[in-house]
Amino acid sequence: MDNNKRYVYADNAATTKTDPEVFEAMVPWLTEAYGNPSSQHTIGREAAAAVADARERIAGILGCKPREIYFTASGSESDNWAIKGAAHANVKKGKHIISTEFEHHAVLHALESLEREGFEVTYLSPDRDGQISPADLEAAIREDTILVAIMFANNEIGSVLPVKELAEVAHARKITFFTDAVQAVGNIPVNVAELGVDMLAFSGHKIHAPKGIGVLYCKTATRCFNLIDGGGQENGRRGGTENVPYIVGLARALELAVERLSDSAAIAAKRDRLAAGISKIPYTFINGGMEHRLPGNLNMGFEFIEGESLLLWLDMYGIAASTGSACSSASLEPSHVLLSIGVPAEKAHGSLRLTISHDTTDEDIDYILEVIPVVVEKLRAMSPLYKG
Ligand SMILES: *Cc1c(COP(=O)(O)O)cnc(C)c1O
C-alpha cells in the first residue's frame, strides 16, 4: 500500500468542499456586480435583487416567509443570536432554559454565558442512541421556562432527534423552541412549517457553500432581540452590508443539497458498508444508534487505541477523518457527546468519526476499508494494554 496513493475526504461534518456550481453562481457578485444592496443606482439595485431572490428561494425550500430568513456570518452566530436574543427578550417571563448535554459548543457556550448572567439551564441527557425523549423535556419544564434549545442532528454521532414532537411539547406550554439544524439542513428534509419550530439555524460550509455564511430562521412574532444595530439590513435586526456573493452561493448550495436528497439511500448504503467492514476488526463498536441517523455519519470506537494516533496515521495514508468535533479536537478531553450517551471515558478516547458526502465514491470506501485494519493493527501492536 503506497502512502498517499489516494486522497479521501471523510470529514464532511467539519466542513465540505465548495461545489463548483456554487462557486460559479458566486463569481459575478465577487467581480463586476459589486454593488451595495442599499444603493439606489443600477448595480446596487441588482445586488439587492440578488439578495431578495436568494432569500425567497431559501424560504421556499424551508417552508417559511422570506422575511423570516436572516443572513448571518456562521452557524455559531445564528446559534448565539437565537439563544441570547430569545433569552433576553423573554427575561420578564422567567430565566429558565432547557437544552441538552450534547449540543455543539456554539450552543453550550452561549448557554454558559447566560448562566453567568443569572439564567438557569437544565441540560437533558440523551440516551445511548443519542435521542432526547419528549417525556424528559415535558418533565423538565417549569413555570419560569422561557426557551428550549435542542439540536436537530448531532454533529458527532449523527443522531436525528424528534424535533417536531419536542417542539410540540414546548408549544403546549407556550415556550419558544429553537433548533440548531446545522447538521440536518441539506442532509435530511427540513421544513420549518411542518416541524413547527420558532427558530432554526444552519450554516453554508456544511452544505457545500463557502465558510462564513449562515442563516437564522426566526418566525414572525417570535420574541428575540436584534443582533447588530446598523444600517437597517436584515429587517433592521442585523446591521452590516450584506455578503452578496455568499448569500447567492448559499441559495444555490441549498437547492443542490435538496436535489441530492435522493442520494441519501446510496450515501447511507456506503456508510453501512464502512460500518460493516470496520466492525469485522475485533474490539470495535459503533457510537450512537443506527436507526435515526444522518445518512453520511459513522462514529466508531476502537479499544486499546487513541483516536488522535489513529487520525494521524489515517492522514498519512491520505484519509481525512475526525475524532469527533473539530472544535474540541485541540483538547485531549474525551468528547462531551460520547460521554453524554454513556460511553466510558477510556472508550471515548478511541473514537473515529467518518462523515461522507454525495461525492464519496465506492473506491473511497474500499480504500478506507483497506487502510483502517492495517493502521489499527499497527497501533494495537504498540499498545501495552492489548494482548492480541
Ligand atoms: C458546524 C456546526 C456549528 C457551527 O457552524 P459554523 O458555521 O462553523 O459556525 C454549529 N452547530 C453544529 C451542529 C455544527 O455542526
The ligand as a Tripos MOL2 file, in Angstrom:
@<TRIPOS>MOLECULE
LIG
   15    15     1     0     0
SMALL
NO_CHARGES

@<TRIPOS>ATOM
      1 C1        -20.5490   23.2520   12.4130 C.3       1 LIG1
      2 C2        -21.6490   23.3620   13.4140 C.ar      1 LIG1
      3 C3        -21.9520   24.5910   14.0250 C.ar      1 LIG1
      4 C4        -21.1560   25.8440   13.7600 C.3       1 LIG1
      5 O1        -21.3170   26.3420   12.4610 O.3       1 LIG1
      6 P1        -20.1890   27.3580   11.9030 P.3       1 LIG1
      7 O2        -20.7760   27.8730   10.6410 O.co2     1 LIG1
      8 O3        -18.9570   26.5490   11.7060 O.co2     1 LIG1
      9 O4        -20.0290   28.4210   12.9410 O.co2     1 LIG1
     10 C5        -22.9980   24.6340   14.9210 C.ar      1 LIG1
     11 N1        -23.7140   23.5360   15.2020 N.ar      1 LIG1
     12 C6        -23.4620   22.3380   14.6470 C.ar      1 LIG1
     13 C7        -24.3050   21.1740   14.9970 C.3       1 LIG1
     14 C8        -22.4140   22.2110   13.7410 C.ar      1 LIG1
     15 O5        -22.1390   21.0220   13.1940 O.3       1 LIG1
@<TRIPOS>BOND
     1     1     2 1
     2     2     3 ar
     3     2    14 ar
     4     3     4 1
     5     3    10 ar
     6     4     5 1
     7     5     6 1
     8     6     7 2
     9     6     8 1
    10     6     9 1
    11    10    11 ar
    12    11    12 ar
    13    12    13 1
    14    12    14 ar
    15    14    15 1
@<TRIPOS>SUBSTRUCTURE
     1 LIG1         1 GROUP 0 **** ****
